[in-house]
Amino acid sequence: MKMITVDERPGDHLAFKFGYNKALVKEVAELGEAVWNPDKKEWIVKNNSRTKFCMEYLTGGNPYARYDQELIEVDGWERPLFDHQKEAVRHILTRRMCGIAGEMGTGKTLAAGEAMERSDASLWLWVAPKAPLAAAKLEFNKWDLKTVPAFMTYERLVKEMKSWGHKIVPQGMIIDESSRIKNPQAQRSQAVFEMAEWIREKWGDDAYIVFMTGTPAPKASEDWWHQCEVARPGFIKENSVKHMIKRLAHMEMRSNIITGQNYPHLVTYWDDEDKCGNCGEYEEHENHSEIAELIGSSQCTGYTRSNNEIYNLYKRLKGLVVVQMKKDCLDLPDKRYVPIQLKPDRATLNAAKILVKQGHSAIKTITLLREISDGFQYKQVESGTMECKLCKGKGEIADFIPANDGDEEWQSRGLENTVCPRCRGKGTEPTYERISVEVPCPKEAKLIELLEQHEECGRLVVYAGFTGSVDRCTRIALKEGWTVFRMDGAGHKIIDALDDEGRTKSMKALEDCLYAFQEDFDNYPKMCVVAHPKSGGIGTTFTKSPSVVYWSNSNQGEDRSQSEDRIHRAGMDVNIGATIYDLLHLPSDAKTLATLRAKRDLELMSMGELREAFEDADASDRHED
């Protein structure tokens, strides 16, 4: 479009002038931070990567050309890459600023390392969470990759960006587990974006910016926006997550019953053409009944088919993101799920029923039920004393004094000292610590049995959703003579089981711990990973274990899906397969598992679902009687 003229303005801005064109006005207005100057009859927009990409398109250029061309051919493969890994390498070398959306275990790390080695760039930065970063270092050593990047966690990058100064800007950046930057407001998201902008500014079209995610189909499709914006600003037309949601979903304004304020509520995603384009419901919904229309109670002006914007989004991502599903890439056996139902004793079952009837919120009830199912309860106990925070150890405070007993009016004579109401004159107040009080639990005997079954292979992975549960599983494994590789919110450690008196704790680099589990059978003939699903369920590889045992889960569906796949990936023994054991104790455990397997967080469960689980258990007991 030659009608547009572009001029630079102070403050790193651009000015656009063009004859009136309604469609073009809309396009420019949606660039972000666009301001109309009526005096000079021009649009002022910020001069950034998004603006340059969009304006190249609006002025007749084709910024999408690199993403539409065929992938370059690559030969001379020396490492044993799968075909889908070779495709990922070619994708990176061709697109340069792009994304790899491959399910866990599809070998994204090796593919990225191979692409780095074959690229024309020598300076690379690799950003990832702590565990995936350690796993990536192992992969680079294992495959003897020649181009080694500077490895950095997201947290460290946030700190480094504040004082980067005149440090060298790399030519390429790999953003591993990029779902961590889906929120544009998060500090790590902003740090990664700023580094990407520096790379683009210095290296231009020769830059490499690659995000890699293990969730090719994120729970919320708008999660794609910032990941794509980091790789190539402007490729996605919408200039914010908010605008993207408006396109992908049907929103309606609702009122908060407490504050009275209106807020946009997501009714449904536009993921099916049969949904009504006006109300989001299917044609058979009561919104579209003749009676509702007749009496005027319908919330819809009439049924009309909608557009499948979710499907259209994935078509729009074509060229920028290559999607690789494990079932399409690897010839792996299906995971075998073995739920093990353990019968609770009457006292435990009664305690759980009382909790359900107490009227707590659903999430609090779920948490307490999960604790009971794991064989413990958290309790707060006094652990000592500290200086009173109110009186600062004096035992008294200055306060107004009533004129007479029973007189509620305060004198205006000023303040007088009175006994501190917080410490009651002691000057100290108690401190508390949280402890876990354990009770007998049938999960313990079953875990011991599973440890015995895996003694020949010498490797097992156990996940537990609470620190108290991780503690218990650790003690069980040590007592049975296993070395424990523990991973939870407090970090990681290898705990050697020598004897009852000589147990030693050895802190090592995470990559050393991962190597010990995968390769060092001489020094560690029997090693059990005991981890929280979030801490040990992302970015790690535990293929030497044929099984995963869930003592319990976390409350997030992503933790479950990620942790399962630590053993189910390239490198596993396909003849043995992958077995997933779930230790189910209370009636609510099966409901919890079904919710997580559907990749829904436990916060979405209702009290009605919990009561239903225990009512079914009561009916089963009566039938047995």
VENCOR-V561588 format. One record per backbone hydrogen bond with DSSP energy under -0.5 kcal/mol. CO is the residue of the C=O (numbers start at 1). NH is the residue of the N-H. E is the energy in kcal/mol with one decimal. If there is no record, write none. Layout:
co:nh:e
CO:NH:E
CO:NH:E
This chain:
co:nh:e
1:4:-1.1
5:17:-2.0
7:15:-3.2
9:13:-1.6
12:47:-2.3
13:9:-2.9
14:45:-2.7
15:7:-2.1
16:43:-2.7
17:5:-2.4
21:25:-2.8
22:26:-1.9
23:27:-1.9
24:28:-2.5
25:29:-2.5
26:30:-1.3
28:31:-1.7
29:32:-0.6
32:46:-0.6
35:44:-3.2
36:38:-0.8
37:41:-1.1
37:42:-1.5
42:37:-3.2
43:16:-2.7
43:45:-0.6
44:35:-2.4
45:14:-3.1
46:48:-1.3
48:52:-2.4
49:53:-2.3
50:54:-2.6
51:55:-2.9
52:56:-1.8
53:57:-1.4
54:58:-2.3
55:59:-2.0
56:61:-2.7
57:60:-1.3
62:65:-1.7
64:67:-0.9
64:68:-1.0
65:68:-0.9
65:69:-1.4
79:81:-2.1
82:86:-2.0
83:87:-2.1
84:88:-1.8
85:89:-2.2
86:90:-2.4
87:91:-2.4
88:92:-2.2
89:93:-2.4
90:94:-2.0
91:95:-2.9
91:96:-0.5
92:96:-2.0
95:97:-2.9
96:98:-0.8
96:209:-1.5
98:211:-2.0
99:101:-0.5
99:322:-2.0
100:102:-0.8
100:213:-2.2
101:324:-2.8
103:106:-1.7
105:570:-1.4
107:111:-1.7
108:112:-2.6
109:113:-2.5
110:114:-2.6
111:115:-2.2
112:116:-2.4
113:117:-2.1
114:118:-1.8
115:119:-1.0
116:119:-0.6
122:124:-0.7
123:171:-1.8
123:172:-1.8
124:150:-2.4
125:127:-0.5
125:174:-2.8
126:152:-2.5
127:176:-2.8
128:154:-0.6
129:133:-2.0
130:134:-2.1
131:135:-2.3
132:136:-2.3
133:137:-2.0
134:138:-1.7
135:139:-1.9
136:140:-2.3
137:141:-1.8
138:142:-3.0
139:143:-2.4
140:145:-1.9
141:144:-0.6
146:148:-1.0
147:149:-0.5
149:151:-0.7
150:126:-2.7
152:128:-1.6
153:157:-2.2
154:158:-2.1
155:159:-1.6
156:160:-3.0
157:161:-2.5
158:162:-0.7
159:162:-0.8
160:163:-1.2
161:164:-0.6
164:167:-2.0
168:170:-0.6
171:208:-2.4
172:125:-1.8
173:175:-0.5
173:210:-2.8
174:127:-2.9
174:176:-0.8
175:212:-3.0
177:180:-1.9
178:181:-2.2
179:182:-1.4
182:184:-0.8
183:186:-1.5
186:190:-2.1
187:191:-2.4
188:192:-2.2
189:193:-2.2
190:194:-2.4
191:195:-2.2
192:196:-2.4
193:197:-2.3
194:198:-2.1
195:199:-2.4
196:200:-2.3
197:201:-2.6
198:202:-2.3
199:203:-2.9
200:204:-2.2
203:206:-2.1
204:207:-1.6
208:173:-2.0
209:98:-1.8
210:175:-3.2
211:100:-2.8
212:177:-0.5
212:178:-2.6
213:102:-1.3
214:104:-0.7
214:216:-0.5
220:223:-2.4
221:224:-1.7
222:225:-1.6
223:227:-0.6
224:228:-2.6
225:229:-2.3
226:230:-2.2
227:231:-1.7
228:232:-3.2
232:235:-2.1
235:237:-0.6
240:244:-1.7
241:245:-2.6
242:246:-1.8
243:247:-1.2
244:248:-2.3
245:249:-2.4
248:270:-3.3
249:251:-0.6
250:267:-2.9
250:268:-1.0
252:265:-3.2
254:263:-2.8
256:260:-2.6
261:256:-3.1
263:254:-2.8
265:252:-2.1
265:267:-0.7
268:250:-3.4
269:271:-1.9
270:309:-0.7
270:310:-2.0
272:275:-1.8
273:306:-1.5
275:306:-1.1
276:280:-1.8
281:276:-2.7
282:285:-1.9
285:288:-2.2
286:289:-1.7
289:293:-1.8
290:294:-2.1
291:295:-2.5
292:296:-0.7
292:297:-1.7
292:298:-1.3
304:277:-3.7
307:309:-1.6
308:312:-2.0
309:313:-2.1
310:314:-1.6
311:315:-1.5
312:316:-2.2
313:317:-1.7
315:318:-0.8
317:320:-1.4
317:321:-2.4
320:99:-2.6
321:319:-0.5
321:323:-0.5
322:101:-2.7
324:103:-2.5
325:328:-1.1
325:329:-1.1
326:329:-0.7
326:330:-2.8
330:332:-1.4
335:337:-0.6
336:338:-0.5
336:580:-3.3
338:582:-1.7
339:341:-0.7
340:342:-0.6
340:584:-2.6
345:349:-2.3
346:350:-2.5
347:351:-2.2
348:352:-2.1
349:353:-2.2
350:354:-2.2
351:355:-1.7
352:356:-2.0
353:357:-1.6
354:358:-0.8
355:358:-0.9
355:360:-0.5
356:359:-0.5
361:365:-2.5
362:366:-2.6
363:367:-2.2
364:368:-2.3
365:369:-2.5
366:370:-2.4
367:371:-1.9
368:372:-2.3
369:373:-2.6
370:374:-1.6
371:375:-0.5
371:376:-1.9
372:375:-1.3
375:439:-2.4
377:437:-2.8
379:381:-0.5
379:435:-2.8
381:433:-2.3
384:431:-2.4
386:429:-2.6
388:392:-1.3
391:394:-1.4
395:420:-2.0
397:418:-2.7
399:416:-2.9
401:411:-1.0
404:407:-2.2
406:408:-0.6
409:403:-1.1
416:399:-3.1
418:397:-2.7
420:424:-1.6
420:425:-0.5
423:426:-1.4
427:388:-2.2
429:386:-2.4
431:383:-2.8
431:384:-0.9
433:381:-2.3
433:435:-0.5
435:379:-2.8
435:437:-0.6
436:438:-0.7
437:377:-1.3
441:444:-1.5
441:445:-0.5
442:446:-1.5
443:447:-2.4
444:448:-2.2
445:449:-1.9
446:450:-2.2
447:451:-2.5
448:452:-2.0
449:453:-1.8
450:454:-1.1
452:455:-1.2
454:458:-2.1
454:459:-0.6
458:527:-2.5
460:529:-2.6
461:549:-2.9
462:531:-2.5
463:551:-2.3
463:552:-1.3
466:470:-2.5
467:471:-2.7
468:472:-1.7
469:473:-2.7
470:474:-2.3
471:475:-2.2
472:476:-2.2
473:477:-2.5
474:478:-2.4
475:479:-2.4
476:480:-1.6
477:482:-2.5
478:481:-1.8
483:528:-3.1
484:486:-0.8
484:495:-3.4
485:530:-1.9
486:493:-1.8
487:532:-2.0
488:491:-2.1
491:488:-2.4
493:486:-2.5
493:495:-0.5
494:496:-0.6
494:506:-2.5
495:484:-2.6
496:498:-1.1
496:504:-1.1
504:496:-2.1
504:506:-0.5
505:507:-0.5
506:494:-1.8
509:512:-0.8
509:513:-1.8
510:514:-2.5
511:515:-2.1
512:516:-2.4
513:517:-1.9
514:518:-2.1
515:519:-3.1
515:520:-1.1
519:521:-1.7
520:524:-1.1
526:483:-2.9
527:460:-1.2
528:485:-2.4
528:530:-0.5
529:462:-3.3
529:531:-0.5
530:487:-2.1
531:464:-2.1
532:536:-2.9
542:545:-1.8
546:579:-2.3
547:461:-1.1
548:550:-0.5
548:581:-3.2
549:463:-2.9
549:551:-0.9
550:583:-2.1
555:602:-2.5
556:560:-1.2
557:561:-2.3
558:562:-2.5
559:563:-2.5
560:564:-2.0
561:565:-0.9
563:566:-1.3
564:567:-1.0
566:542:-2.5
567:569:-1.0
569:572:-1.9
572:574:-1.0
573:576:-0.6
573:577:-2.7
578:336:-3.0
579:548:-2.3
579:581:-0.6
580:338:-3.2
581:550:-2.9
582:340:-3.3
582:584:-0.9
583:585:-0.5
584:342:-3.5
585:344:-0.5
586:589:-1.6
586:590:-0.5
587:591:-0.7
588:592:-2.4
589:593:-2.7
590:594:-2.3
591:595:-2.0
592:596:-2.2
593:597:-2.8
594:598:-1.2
595:600:-2.2
596:599:-2.3
601:604:-1.9
602:605:-1.7
606:610:-1.5
607:611:-2.8
608:612:-2.2
609:613:-1.6
610:614:-1.7
611:615:-2.4
612:616:-2.2
613:617:-1.5
614:618:-2.2
615:619:-2.3
616:620:-2.0
617:621:-2.3
618:622:-2.5
619:623:-1.8
620:624:-2.1
621:625:-2.3
